[in-house]
Amino acid sequence: MTDTRRRVEIFIGPIACSCAGGPSPARQEKLTRALALKNALEKDGRFDVRAWRLGEDEEYEEGIRALRTVDGKLEYLGDAPTT
């Protein structure tokens, strides 16, 4: 049996500038929805999900490299969709 799971990558930009404090309520809502989508896709079982946190130093380089070499359908939503 072959693995028919589809790969989904979610790219999350920096949450907030260190000088600006925490994220705004609107930004926090987008983050919450993005993580809820990730969790829903993982629970579904048909998806292999990776959430890239591009605001984190340890994930930035690899995440940007993955974004540059995306070989599937790239969709920019500009916002986090609901599940």
mmCIF file as gemmi writes it, N, C-alpha and C atoms, coordinates in Angstrom:
data_model
loop_
_atom_site.group_PDB
_atom_site.id
_atom_site.type_symbol
_atom_site.label_atom_id
_atom_site.label_alt_id
_atom_site.label_comp_id
_atom_site.label_asym_id
_atom_site.label_entity_id
_atom_site.label_seq_id
_atom_site.pdbx_PDB_ins_code
_atom_site.Cartn_x
_atom_site.Cartn_y
_atom_site.Cartn_z
_atom_site.occupancy
_atom_site.B_iso_or_equiv
_atom_site.pdbx_formal_charge
_atom_site.auth_seq_id
_atom_site.auth_asym_id
_atom_site.pdbx_PDB_model_num
ATOM 1 N N . MET Axp A 1 ? 0.845 -1.184 0 1 0 ? 1 A 1
ATOM 2 C CA . MET Axp A 1 ? 0 0 0 1 0 ? 1 A 1
ATOM 3 C C . MET Axp A 1 ? 0.889 1.247 0 1 0 ? 1 A 1
ATOM 4 N N . THR Axp A 2 ? 0.603 2.173 -0.864 1 0 ? 2 A 1
ATOM 5 C CA . THR Axp A 2 ? 1.4 3.394 -0.943 1 0 ? 2 A 1
ATOM 6 C C . THR Axp A 2 ? 0.815 4.471 -0.043 1 0 ? 2 A 1
ATOM 7 N N . ASP Axp A 3 ? 1.676 5.37 0.343 1 0 ? 3 A 1
ATOM 8 C CA . ASP Axp A 3 ? 1.257 6.491 1.186 1 0 ? 3 A 1
ATOM 9 C C . ASP Axp A 3 ? 0.611 7.542 0.293 1 0 ? 3 A 1
ATOM 10 N N . THR Axp A 4 ? -0.673 7.758 0.456 1 0 ? 4 A 1
ATOM 11 C CA . THR Axp A 4 ? -1.393 8.717 -0.389 1 0 ? 4 A 1
ATOM 12 C C . THR Axp A 4 ? -1.623 10.034 0.334 1 0 ? 4 A 1
ATOM 13 N N . ARG Axp A 5 ? -0.914 10.227 1.43 1 0 ? 5 A 1
ATOM 14 C CA . ARG Axp A 5 ? -1.078 11.481 2.167 1 0 ? 5 A 1
ATOM 15 C C . ARG Axp A 5 ? -0.499 12.631 1.36 1 0 ? 5 A 1
ATOM 16 N N . ARG Axp A 6 ? -1.172 13.745 1.406 1 0 ? 6 A 1
ATOM 17 C CA . ARG Axp A 6 ? -0.716 14.933 0.695 1 0 ? 6 A 1
ATOM 18 C C . ARG Axp A 6 ? 0.048 15.829 1.644 1 0 ? 6 A 1
ATOM 19 N N . ARG Axp A 7 ? 1.089 16.457 1.121 1 0 ? 7 A 1
ATOM 20 C CA . ARG Axp A 7 ? 1.908 17.348 1.945 1 0 ? 7 A 1
ATOM 21 C C . ARG Axp A 7 ? 1.333 18.761 1.903 1 0 ? 7 A 1
ATOM 22 N N . VAL Axp A 8 ? 1.172 19.326 3.083 1 0 ? 8 A 1
ATOM 23 C CA . VAL Axp A 8 ? 0.701 20.696 3.227 1 0 ? 8 A 1
ATOM 24 C C . VAL Axp A 8 ? 1.711 21.44 4.084 1 0 ? 8 A 1
ATOM 25 N N . GLU Axp A 9 ? 2.177 22.565 3.58 1 0 ? 9 A 1
ATOM 26 C CA . GLU Axp A 9 ? 3.101 23.389 4.342 1 0 ? 9 A 1
ATOM 27 C C . GLU Axp A 9 ? 2.447 24.734 4.605 1 0 ? 9 A 1
ATOM 28 N N . ILE Axp A 10 ? 2.462 25.15 5.86 1 0 ? 10 A 1
ATOM 29 C CA . ILE Axp A 10 ? 1.879 26.416 6.273 1 0 ? 10 A 1
ATOM 30 C C . ILE Axp A 10 ? 3.04 27.312 6.706 1 0 ? 10 A 1
ATOM 31 N N . PHE Axp A 11 ? 3.163 28.471 6.08 1 0 ? 11 A 1
ATOM 32 C CA . PHE Axp A 11 ? 4.245 29.395 6.385 1 0 ? 11 A 1
ATOM 33 C C . PHE Axp A 11 ? 3.69 30.534 7.23 1 0 ? 11 A 1
ATOM 34 N N . ILE Axp A 12 ? 4.187 30.631 8.459 1 0 ? 12 A 1
ATOM 35 C CA . ILE Axp A 12 ? 3.73 31.646 9.397 1 0 ? 12 A 1
ATOM 36 C C . ILE Axp A 12 ? 4.849 32.663 9.577 1 0 ? 12 A 1
ATOM 37 N N . GLY Axp A 13 ? 4.56 33.891 9.235 1 0 ? 13 A 1
ATOM 38 C CA . GLY Axp A 13 ? 5.564 34.952 9.346 1 0 ? 13 A 1
ATOM 39 C C . GLY Axp A 13 ? 5.821 35.324 10.786 1 0 ? 13 A 1
ATOM 40 N N . PRO Axp A 14 ? 6.713 36.282 11 1 0 ? 14 A 1
ATOM 41 C CA . PRO Axp A 14 ? 7.015 36.722 12.365 1 0 ? 14 A 1
ATOM 42 C C . PRO Axp A 14 ? 5.749 37.181 13.086 1 0 ? 14 A 1
ATOM 43 N N . ILE Axp A 15 ? 5.655 36.823 14.344 1 0 ? 15 A 1
ATOM 44 C CA . ILE Axp A 15 ? 4.469 37.163 15.122 1 0 ? 15 A 1
ATOM 45 C C . ILE Axp A 15 ? 4.429 38.648 15.428 1 0 ? 15 A 1
ATOM 46 N N . ALA Axp A 16 ? 5.54 39.187 15.925 1 0 ? 16 A 1
ATOM 47 C CA . ALA Axp A 16 ? 5.597 40.618 16.244 1 0 ? 16 A 1
ATOM 48 C C . ALA Axp A 16 ? 7.049 41.03 16.388 1 0 ? 16 A 1
ATOM 49 N N . CYS Axp A 17 ? 7.306 42.265 16.164 1 0 ? 17 A 1
ATOM 50 C CA . CYS Axp A 17 ? 8.638 42.824 16.366 1 0 ? 17 A 1
ATOM 51 C C . CYS Axp A 17 ? 8.907 42.843 17.872 1 0 ? 17 A 1
ATOM 52 N N . SER Axp A 18 ? 10.119 42.586 18.257 1 0 ? 18 A 1
ATOM 53 C CA . SER Axp A 18 ? 10.433 42.555 19.69 1 0 ? 18 A 1
ATOM 54 C C . SER Axp A 18 ? 10.189 43.905 20.361 1 0 ? 18 A 1
ATOM 55 N N . CYS Axp A 19 ? 10.279 44.989 19.593 1 0 ? 19 A 1
ATOM 56 C CA . CYS Axp A 19 ? 10.07 46.306 20.187 1 0 ? 19 A 1
ATOM 57 C C . CYS Axp A 19 ? 8.59 46.667 20.273 1 0 ? 19 A 1
ATOM 58 N N . ALA Axp A 20 ? 7.744 45.911 19.58 1 0 ? 20 A 1
ATOM 59 C CA . ALA Axp A 20 ? 6.318 46.245 19.543 1 0 ? 20 A 1
ATOM 60 C C . ALA Axp A 20 ? 5.503 45.469 20.572 1 0 ? 20 A 1
ATOM 61 N N . GLY Axp A 21 ? 6.146 44.575 21.291 1 0 ? 21 A 1
ATOM 62 C CA . GLY Axp A 21 ? 5.403 43.772 22.251 1 0 ? 21 A 1
ATOM 63 C C . GLY Axp A 21 ? 4.749 42.585 21.565 1 0 ? 21 A 1
ATOM 64 N N . GLY Axp A 22 ? 3.657 42.099 22.115 1 0 ? 22 A 1
ATOM 65 C CA . GLY Axp A 22 ? 2.957 40.941 21.571 1 0 ? 22 A 1
ATOM 66 C C . GLY Axp A 22 ? 2.174 41.265 20.319 1 0 ? 22 A 1
ATOM 67 N N . PRO Axp A 23 ? 1.617 40.238 19.704 1 0 ? 23 A 1
ATOM 68 C CA . PRO Axp A 23 ? 0.83 40.454 18.487 1 0 ? 23 A 1
ATOM 69 C C . PRO Axp A 23 ? -0.485 41.166 18.781 1 0 ? 23 A 1
ATOM 70 N N . SER Axp A 24 ? -0.98 41.859 17.79 1 0 ? 24 A 1
ATOM 71 C CA . SER Axp A 24 ? -2.271 42.532 17.939 1 0 ? 24 A 1
ATOM 72 C C . SER Axp A 24 ? -3.364 41.471 18.028 1 0 ? 24 A 1
ATOM 73 N N . PRO Axp A 25 ? -4.549 41.828 18.513 1 0 ? 25 A 1
ATOM 74 C CA . PRO Axp A 25 ? -5.648 40.856 18.567 1 0 ? 25 A 1
ATOM 75 C C . PRO Axp A 25 ? -5.981 40.268 17.183 1 0 ? 25 A 1
ATOM 76 N N . ALA Axp A 26 ? -5.91 41.076 16.143 1 0 ? 26 A 1
ATOM 77 C CA . ALA Axp A 26 ? -6.201 40.573 14.791 1 0 ? 26 A 1
ATOM 78 C C . ALA Axp A 26 ? -5.139 39.564 14.357 1 0 ? 26 A 1
ATOM 79 N N . ARG Axp A 27 ? -3.873 39.863 14.638 1 0 ? 27 A 1
ATOM 80 C CA . ARG Axp A 27 ? -2.784 38.949 14.281 1 0 ? 27 A 1
ATOM 81 C C . ARG Axp A 27 ? -2.885 37.675 15.103 1 0 ? 27 A 1
ATOM 82 N N . GLN Axp A 28 ? -3.233 37.796 16.365 1 0 ? 28 A 1
ATOM 83 C CA . GLN Axp A 28 ? -3.395 36.621 17.222 1 0 ? 28 A 1
ATOM 84 C C . GLN Axp A 28 ? -4.511 35.723 16.695 1 0 ? 28 A 1
ATOM 85 N N . GLU Axp A 29 ? -5.586 36.304 16.206 1 0 ? 29 A 1
ATOM 86 C CA . GLU Axp A 29 ? -6.693 35.526 15.634 1 0 ? 29 A 1
ATOM 87 C C . GLU Axp A 29 ? -6.226 34.753 14.402 1 0 ? 29 A 1
ATOM 88 N N . LYS Axp A 30 ? -5.42 35.389 13.543 1 0 ? 30 A 1
ATOM 89 C CA . LYS Axp A 30 ? -4.89 34.699 12.357 1 0 ? 30 A 1
ATOM 90 C C . LYS Axp A 30 ? -4.002 33.528 12.756 1 0 ? 30 A 1
ATOM 91 N N . LEU Axp A 31 ? -3.162 33.733 13.764 1 0 ? 31 A 1
ATOM 92 C CA . LEU Axp A 31 ? -2.297 32.657 14.238 1 0 ? 31 A 1
ATOM 93 C C . LEU Axp A 31 ? -3.115 31.499 14.803 1 0 ? 31 A 1
ATOM 94 N N . THR Axp A 32 ? -4.13 31.828 15.57 1 0 ? 32 A 1
ATOM 95 C CA . THR Axp A 32 ? -4.996 30.807 16.153 1 0 ? 32 A 1
ATOM 96 C C . THR Axp A 32 ? -5.682 29.997 15.055 1 0 ? 32 A 1
ATOM 97 N N . ARG Axp A 33 ? -6.174 30.682 14.018 1 0 ? 33 A 1
ATOM 98 C CA . ARG Axp A 33 ? -6.841 29.984 12.918 1 0 ? 33 A 1
ATOM 99 C C . ARG Axp A 33 ? -5.869 29.127 12.118 1 0 ? 33 A 1
ATOM 100 N N . ALA Axp A 34 ? -4.639 29.615 11.914 1 0 ? 34 A 1
ATOM 101 C CA . ALA Axp A 34 ? -3.637 28.833 11.184 1 0 ? 34 A 1
ATOM 102 C C . ALA Axp A 34 ? -3.297 27.555 11.945 1 0 ? 34 A 1
ATOM 103 N N . LEU Axp A 35 ? -3.132 27.653 13.25 1 0 ? 35 A 1
ATOM 104 C CA . LEU Axp A 35 ? -2.812 26.474 14.05 1 0 ? 35 A 1
ATOM 105 C C . LEU Axp A 35 ? -4.015 25.532 14.161 1 0 ? 35 A 1
ATOM 106 N N . ALA Axp A 36 ? -5.222 26.067 14.189 1 0 ? 36 A 1
ATOM 107 C CA . ALA Axp A 36 ? -6.419 25.225 14.188 1 0 ? 36 A 1
ATOM 108 C C . ALA Axp A 36 ? -6.532 24.458 12.868 1 0 ? 36 A 1
ATOM 109 N N . LEU Axp A 37 ? -6.202 25.116 11.759 1 0 ? 37 A 1
ATOM 110 C CA . LEU Axp A 37 ? -6.202 24.448 10.462 1 0 ? 37 A 1
ATOM 111 C C . LEU Axp A 37 ? -5.17 23.329 10.443 1 0 ? 37 A 1
ATOM 112 N N . LYS Axp A 38 ? -3.978 23.605 10.945 1 0 ? 38 A 1
ATOM 113 C CA . LYS Axp A 38 ? -2.925 22.591 11.019 1 0 ? 38 A 1
ATOM 114 C C . LYS Axp A 38 ? -3.408 21.378 11.81 1 0 ? 38 A 1
ATOM 115 N N . ASN Axp A 39 ? -3.989 21.618 12.976 1 0 ? 39 A 1
ATOM 116 C CA . ASN Axp A 39 ? -4.472 20.52 13.815 1 0 ? 39 A 1
ATOM 117 C C . ASN Axp A 39 ? -5.585 19.73 13.142 1 0 ? 39 A 1
ATOM 118 N N . ALA Axp A 40 ? -6.497 20.412 12.469 1 0 ? 40 A 1
ATOM 119 C CA . ALA Axp A 40 ? -7.603 19.736 11.787 1 0 ? 40 A 1
ATOM 120 C C . ALA Axp A 40 ? -7.081 18.863 10.645 1 0 ? 40 A 1
ATOM 121 N N . LEU Axp A 41 ? -6.108 19.361 9.898 1 0 ? 41 A 1
ATOM 122 C CA . LEU Axp A 41 ? -5.535 18.575 8.801 1 0 ? 41 A 1
ATOM 123 C C . LEU Axp A 41 ? -4.791 17.354 9.321 1 0 ? 41 A 1
ATOM 124 N N . GLU Axp A 42 ? -4.079 17.511 10.432 1 0 ? 42 A 1
ATOM 125 C CA . GLU Axp A 42 ? -3.365 16.378 11.026 1 0 ? 42 A 1
ATOM 126 C C . GLU Axp A 42 ? -4.334 15.312 11.525 1 0 ? 42 A 1
ATOM 127 N N . LYS Axp A 43 ? -5.43 15.743 12.129 1 0 ? 43 A 1
ATOM 128 C CA . LYS Axp A 43 ? -6.428 14.793 12.635 1 0 ? 43 A 1
ATOM 129 C C . LYS Axp A 43 ? -7.11 14.04 11.507 1 0 ? 43 A 1
ATOM 130 N N . ASP Axp A 44 ? -7.247 14.694 10.361 1 0 ? 44 A 1
ATOM 131 C CA . ASP Axp A 44 ? -7.904 14.076 9.206 1 0 ? 44 A 1
ATOM 132 C C . ASP Axp A 44 ? -7.18 12.81 8.768 1 0 ? 44 A 1
ATOM 133 N N . GLY Axp A 45 ? -5.857 12.808 8.874 1 0 ? 45 A 1
ATOM 134 C CA . GLY Axp A 45 ? -5.085 11.63 8.533 1 0 ? 45 A 1
ATOM 135 C C . GLY Axp A 45 ? -4.665 11.53 7.076 1 0 ? 45 A 1
ATOM 136 N N . ARG Axp A 46 ? -5.191 12.37 6.221 1 0 ? 46 A 1
ATOM 137 C CA . ARG Axp A 46 ? -4.837 12.324 4.788 1 0 ? 46 A 1
ATOM 138 C C . ARG Axp A 46 ? -3.73 13.31 4.439 1 0 ? 46 A 1
ATOM 139 N N . PHE Axp A 47 ? -3.25 14.063 5.433 1 0 ? 47 A 1
ATOM 140 C CA . PHE Axp A 47 ? -2.292 15.123 5.165 1 0 ? 47 A 1
ATOM 141 C C . PHE Axp A 47 ? -1.066 15.002 6.053 1 0 ? 47 A 1
ATOM 142 N N . ASP Axp A 48 ? 0.08 15.3 5.471 1 0 ? 48 A 1
ATOM 143 C CA . ASP Axp A 48 ? 1.326 15.428 6.209 1 0 ? 48 A 1
ATOM 144 C C . ASP Axp A 48 ? 1.564 16.931 6.308 1 0 ? 48 A 1
ATOM 145 N N . VAL Axp A 49 ? 1.426 17.494 7.498 1 0 ? 49 A 1
ATOM 146 C CA . VAL Axp A 49 ? 1.421 18.945 7.677 1 0 ? 49 A 1
ATOM 147 C C . VAL Axp A 49 ? 2.704 19.421 8.342 1 0 ? 49 A 1
ATOM 148 N N . ARG Axp A 50 ? 3.261 20.484 7.799 1 0 ? 50 A 1
ATOM 149 C CA . ARG Axp A 50 ? 4.422 21.143 8.404 1 0 ? 50 A 1
ATOM 150 C C . ARG Axp A 50 ? 4.101 22.628 8.5 1 0 ? 50 A 1
ATOM 151 N N . ALA Axp A 51 ? 4.187 23.167 9.69 1 0 ? 51 A 1
ATOM 152 C CA . ALA Axp A 51 ? 3.999 24.605 9.893 1 0 ? 51 A 1
ATOM 153 C C . ALA Axp A 51 ? 5.372 25.233 10.093 1 0 ? 51 A 1
ATOM 154 N N . TRP Axp A 52 ? 5.747 26.112 9.191 1 0 ? 52 A 1
ATOM 155 C CA . TRP Axp A 52 ? 7.018 26.819 9.266 1 0 ? 52 A 1
ATOM 156 C C . TRP Axp A 52 ? 6.807 28.123 10.016 1 0 ? 52 A 1
ATOM 157 N N . ARG Axp A 53 ? 7.528 28.326 11.072 1 0 ? 53 A 1
ATOM 158 C CA . ARG Axp A 53 ? 7.469 29.578 11.839 1 0 ? 53 A 1
ATOM 159 C C . ARG Axp A 53 ? 8.666 30.418 11.42 1 0 ? 53 A 1
ATOM 160 N N . LEU Axp A 54 ? 8.436 31.243 10.414 1 0 ? 54 A 1
ATOM 161 C CA . LEU Axp A 54 ? 9.523 31.996 9.812 1 0 ? 54 A 1
ATOM 162 C C . LEU Axp A 54 ? 10.078 33.09 10.718 1 0 ? 54 A 1
ATOM 163 N N . GLY Axp A 55 ? 9.41 33.373 11.801 1 0 ? 55 A 1
ATOM 164 C CA . GLY Axp A 55 ? 9.914 34.343 12.762 1 0 ? 55 A 1
ATOM 165 C C . GLY Axp A 55 ? 10.94 33.751 13.709 1 0 ? 55 A 1
ATOM 166 N N . GLU Axp A 56 ? 11.095 32.437 13.687 1 0 ? 56 A 1
ATOM 167 C CA . GLU Axp A 56 ? 12.054 31.753 14.552 1 0 ? 56 A 1
ATOM 168 C C . GLU Axp A 56 ? 13.368 31.588 13.8 1 0 ? 56 A 1
ATOM 169 N N . ASP Axp A 57 ? 14.464 31.997 14.399 1 0 ? 57 A 1
ATOM 170 C CA . ASP Axp A 57 ? 15.77 31.934 13.749 1 0 ? 57 A 1
ATOM 171 C C . ASP Axp A 57 ? 16.111 30.538 13.232 1 0 ? 57 A 1
ATOM 172 N N . GLU Axp A 58 ? 15.806 29.516 14.036 1 0 ? 58 A 1
ATOM 173 C CA . GLU Axp A 58 ? 16.187 28.154 13.663 1 0 ? 58 A 1
ATOM 174 C C . GLU Axp A 58 ? 15.363 27.598 12.495 1 0 ? 58 A 1
ATOM 175 N N . GLU Axp A 59 ? 14.229 28.198 12.166 1 0 ? 59 A 1
ATOM 176 C CA . GLU Axp A 59 ? 13.4 27.717 11.06 1 0 ? 59 A 1
ATOM 177 C C . GLU Axp A 59 ? 13.417 28.634 9.846 1 0 ? 59 A 1
ATOM 178 N N . TYR Axp A 60 ? 13.939 29.838 10 1 0 ? 60 A 1
ATOM 179 C CA . TYR Axp A 60 ? 13.856 30.828 8.927 1 0 ? 60 A 1
ATOM 180 C C . TYR Axp A 60 ? 14.56 30.383 7.647 1 0 ? 60 A 1
ATOM 181 N N . GLU Axp A 61 ? 15.845 30.038 7.746 1 0 ? 61 A 1
ATOM 182 C CA . GLU Axp A 61 ? 16.624 29.684 6.554 1 0 ? 61 A 1
ATOM 183 C C . GLU Axp A 61 ? 16.008 28.494 5.814 1 0 ? 61 A 1
ATOM 184 N N . GLU Axp A 62 ? 15.735 27.423 6.541 1 0 ? 62 A 1
ATOM 185 C CA . GLU Axp A 62 ? 15.173 26.225 5.92 1 0 ? 62 A 1
ATOM 186 C C . GLU Axp A 62 ? 13.771 26.493 5.37 1 0 ? 62 A 1
ATOM 187 N N . GLY Axp A 63 ? 12.987 27.279 6.091 1 0 ? 63 A 1
ATOM 188 C CA . GLY Axp A 63 ? 11.637 27.605 5.639 1 0 ? 63 A 1
ATOM 189 C C . GLY Axp A 63 ? 11.633 28.433 4.367 1 0 ? 63 A 1
ATOM 190 N N . ILE Axp A 64 ? 12.523 29.42 4.288 1 0 ? 64 A 1
ATOM 191 C CA . ILE Axp A 64 ? 12.622 30.245 3.084 1 0 ? 64 A 1
ATOM 192 C C . ILE Axp A 64 ? 13.106 29.391 1.915 1 0 ? 64 A 1
ATOM 193 N N . ARG Axp A 65 ? 14.038 28.494 2.162 1 0 ? 65 A 1
ATOM 194 C CA . ARG Axp A 65 ? 14.518 27.583 1.116 1 0 ? 65 A 1
ATOM 195 C C . ARG Axp A 65 ? 13.373 26.703 0.615 1 0 ? 65 A 1
ATOM 196 N N . ALA Axp A 66 ? 12.566 26.183 1.525 1 0 ? 66 A 1
ATOM 197 C CA . ALA Axp A 66 ? 11.421 25.362 1.135 1 0 ? 66 A 1
ATOM 198 C C . ALA Axp A 66 ? 10.41 26.18 0.342 1 0 ? 66 A 1
ATOM 199 N N . LEU Axp A 67 ? 10.2 27.403 0.736 1 0 ? 67 A 1
ATOM 200 C CA . LEU Axp A 67 ? 9.248 28.271 0.039 1 0 ? 67 A 1
ATOM 201 C C . LEU Axp A 67 ? 9.727 28.577 -1.383 1 0 ? 67 A 1
ATOM 202 N N . ARG Axp A 68 ? 11.027 28.754 -1.545 1 0 ? 68 A 1
ATOM 203 C CA . ARG Axp A 68 ? 11.585 29.03 -2.884 1 0 ? 68 A 1
ATOM 204 C C . ARG Axp A 68 ? 11.486 27.829 -3.809 1 0 ? 68 A 1
ATOM 205 N N . THR Axp A 69 ? 11.556 26.629 -3.267 1 0 ? 69 A 1
ATOM 206 C CA . THR Axp A 69 ? 11.598 25.435 -4.102 1 0 ? 69 A 1
ATOM 207 C C . THR Axp A 69 ? 10.282 24.677 -4.101 1 0 ? 69 A 1
ATOM 208 N N . VAL Axp A 70 ? 9.21 25.323 -3.736 1 0 ? 70 A 1
ATOM 209 C CA . VAL Axp A 70 ? 7.918 24.617 -3.681 1 0 ? 70 A 1
ATOM 210 C C . VAL Axp A 70 ? 7.591 24.055 -5.063 1 0 ? 70 A 1
ATOM 211 N N . ASP Axp A 71 ? 7.265 22.757 -5.101 1 0 ? 71 A 1
ATOM 212 C CA . ASP Axp A 71 ? 7.037 22.098 -6.379 1 0 ? 71 A 1
ATOM 213 C C . ASP Axp A 71 ? 5.568 21.744 -6.62 1 0 ? 71 A 1
ATOM 214 N N . GLY Axp A 72 ? 4.739 22.11 -5.712 1 0 ? 72 A 1
ATOM 215 C CA . GLY Axp A 72 ? 3.316 21.842 -5.866 1 0 ? 72 A 1
ATOM 216 C C . GLY Axp A 72 ? 2.571 23.134 -6.128 1 0 ? 72 A 1
ATOM 217 N N . LYS Axp A 73 ? 1.341 23.139 -5.767 1 0 ? 73 A 1
ATOM 218 C CA . LYS Axp A 73 ? 0.523 24.33 -5.962 1 0 ? 73 A 1
ATOM 219 C C . LYS Axp A 73 ? 0.726 25.263 -4.778 1 0 ? 73 A 1
ATOM 220 N N . LEU Axp A 74 ? 1.153 26.463 -5.076 1 0 ? 74 A 1
ATOM 221 C CA . LEU Axp A 74 ? 1.376 27.455 -4.032 1 0 ? 74 A 1
ATOM 222 C C . LEU Axp A 74 ? 0.175 28.39 -4.008 1 0 ? 74 A 1
ATOM 223 N N . GLU Axp A 75 ? -0.461 28.471 -2.863 1 0 ? 75 A 1
ATOM 224 C CA . GLU Axp A 75 ? -1.611 29.339 -2.71 1 0 ? 75 A 1
ATOM 225 C C . GLU Axp A 75 ? -1.308 30.376 -1.651 1 0 ? 75 A 1
ATOM 226 N N . TYR Axp A 76 ? -1.431 31.625 -2.021 1 0 ? 76 A 1
ATOM 227 C CA . TYR Axp A 76 ? -1.285 32.706 -1.05 1 0 ? 76 A 1
ATOM 228 C C . TYR Axp A 76 ? -2.672 33.159 -0.673 1 0 ? 76 A 1
ATOM 229 N N . LEU Axp A 77 ? -2.996 32.986 0.574 1 0 ? 77 A 1
ATOM 230 C CA . LEU Axp A 77 ? -4.326 33.372 1.029 1 0 ? 77 A 1
ATOM 231 C C . LEU Axp A 77 ? -4.315 34.752 1.678 1 0 ? 77 A 1
ATOM 232 N N . GLY Axp A 78 ? -3.148 35.17 2.154 1 0 ? 78 A 1
ATOM 233 C CA . GLY Axp A 78 ? -3.063 36.459 2.819 1 0 ? 78 A 1
ATOM 234 C C . GLY Axp A 78 ? -3.739 36.444 4.183 1 0 ? 78 A 1
ATOM 235 N N . ASP Axp A 79 ? -4.322 35.34 4.504 1 0 ? 79 A 1
ATOM 236 C CA . ASP Axp A 79 ? -5.046 35.2 5.756 1 0 ? 79 A 1
ATOM 237 C C . ASP Axp A 79 ? -5.139 33.708 6.051 1 0 ? 79 A 1
ATOM 238 N N . ALA Axp A 80 ? -5.399 33.359 7.273 1 0 ? 80 A 1
ATOM 239 C CA . ALA Axp A 80 ? -5.546 31.948 7.615 1 0 ? 80 A 1
ATOM 240 C C . ALA Axp A 80 ? -7 31.535 7.419 1 0 ? 80 A 1
ATOM 241 N N . PRO Axp A 81 ? -7.24 30.509 6.625 1 0 ? 81 A 1
ATOM 242 C CA . PRO Axp A 81 ? -8.627 30.073 6.425 1 0 ? 81 A 1
ATOM 243 C C . PRO Axp A 81 ? -9.155 29.355 7.653 1 0 ? 81 A 1
ATOM 244 N N . THR Axp A 82 ? -10.439 29.246 7.74 1 0 ? 82 A 1
ATOM 245 C CA . THR Axp A 82 ? -11.034 28.471 8.831 1 0 ? 82 A 1
ATOM 246 C C . THR Axp A 82 ? -11.046 27.012 8.428 1 0 ? 82 A 1
ATOM 247 N N . THR Axp A 83 ? -11.183 26.14 9.402 1 0 ? 83 A 1
ATOM 248 C CA . THR Axp A 83 ? -11.239 24.715 9.091 1 0 ? 83 A 1
ATOM 249 C C . THR Axp A 83 ? -12.562 24.435 8.47 1 0 ? 83 A 1
